[in-house]
């Protein structure tokens, strides 16, 4: 299977919302903002580009860890894999 792996580096913009399914599995959701940057060689400075917002959902142990370790405003590196879901 040719899955696409996507990494997003950014800042958490809201508190983690931790919920549980009827069967007791943990599900956490939070939003991540990521701003593109490029270096302007003519002016010798960094230029901010567009900011993109992603909703991240993660399950089970990753959900519990996310709830415990991701404060709003903190930075994170999110990798989309079989345990998480990114929605932009």
C-alpha positions as CSV (number, residue, x, y, z in Angstrom):
1,X,0.0,0.0,0.0
2,X,1.3,3.4,-0.9
3,X,0.3,5.7,2.0
4,X,1.2,9.3,2.1
5,X,2.9,10.6,5.2
6,X,2.4,14.2,6.0
7,X,4.3,16.2,8.7
8,X,3.0,19.5,10.0
9,X,5.2,21.7,12.3
10,X,3.3,24.4,14.0
11,X,1.6,25.7,17.1
12,X,-1.4,24.2,19.0
13,X,-4.1,26.9,18.8
14,X,-6.7,25.4,21.2
15,X,-6.9,23.1,24.2
16,X,-6.9,19.4,23.4
17,X,-10.5,18.0,23.5
18,X,-10.3,14.5,24.9
19,X,-13.3,12.3,24.6
20,X,-14.1,8.6,24.9
21,X,-16.0,6.4,22.5
22,X,-18.8,4.2,23.9
23,X,-16.4,1.3,24.0
24,X,-13.9,3.4,26.1
25,X,-11.3,4.3,23.5
26,X,-9.7,7.7,23.9
27,X,-10.0,10.2,21.0
28,X,-8.3,13.6,21.2
29,X,-8.8,16.5,18.8
30,X,-6.9,19.8,18.5
31,X,-6.0,22.5,15.9
32,X,-2.5,23.3,14.7
33,X,-1.5,26.5,12.9
34,X,1.5,26.3,10.5
35,X,3.0,29.4,8.8
36,X,5.2,29.1,5.7
37,X,8.4,31.1,5.7
38,X,11.0,31.9,3.1
39,X,14.3,33.8,3.2
40,X,14.5,37.0,1.1
41,X,18.1,37.1,0.0
42,X,17.8,40.7,-1.3
43,X,16.7,42.1,2.1
44,X,18.4,39.5,4.2
45,X,15.3,38.7,6.3
46,X,12.7,36.0,6.7
47,X,9.2,36.6,5.1
48,X,6.1,35.0,6.6
49,X,3.7,33.4,4.1
50,X,0.2,32.1,4.6
51,X,-0.9,30.4,7.8
52,X,-2.6,27.1,7.4
53,X,-4.8,25.5,10.0
54,X,-5.3,21.7,10.5
55,X,-7.6,19.7,12.8
56,X,-5.7,16.8,14.2
57,X,-7.5,13.7,15.6
58,X,-5.6,11.0,17.4
59,X,-6.7,7.8,19.1
60,X,-5.9,5.5,22.1
61,X,-2.5,6.1,23.8
62,X,-1.6,8.9,21.5
63,X,-4.8,10.7,22.4
64,X,-4.0,10.4,26.1
65,X,-0.4,11.6,25.6
66,X,-1.6,14.5,23.5
67,X,-4.0,15.6,26.2
68,X,-1.3,15.5,28.9
69,X,1.5,17.1,26.9
70,X,0.2,19.6,24.4
71,X,-0.7,23.0,25.9
72,X,-2.5,25.6,23.8
73,X,0.1,27.9,22.2
74,X,2.9,25.3,22.5
75,X,4.7,24.0,19.4
76,X,4.3,20.5,18.0
77,X,5.3,18.3,15.1
78,X,2.4,16.3,13.8
79,X,2.9,13.3,11.6
80,X,-0.2,11.8,9.8
81,X,-0.1,8.1,10.1
82,X,-2.5,5.2,10.8
83,X,-3.2,6.5,14.3
84,X,-4.0,10.1,13.6
85,X,-6.0,12.1,11.1
86,X,-5.2,15.6,9.7
87,X,-7.9,17.7,8.2
88,X,-7.0,21.1,6.6
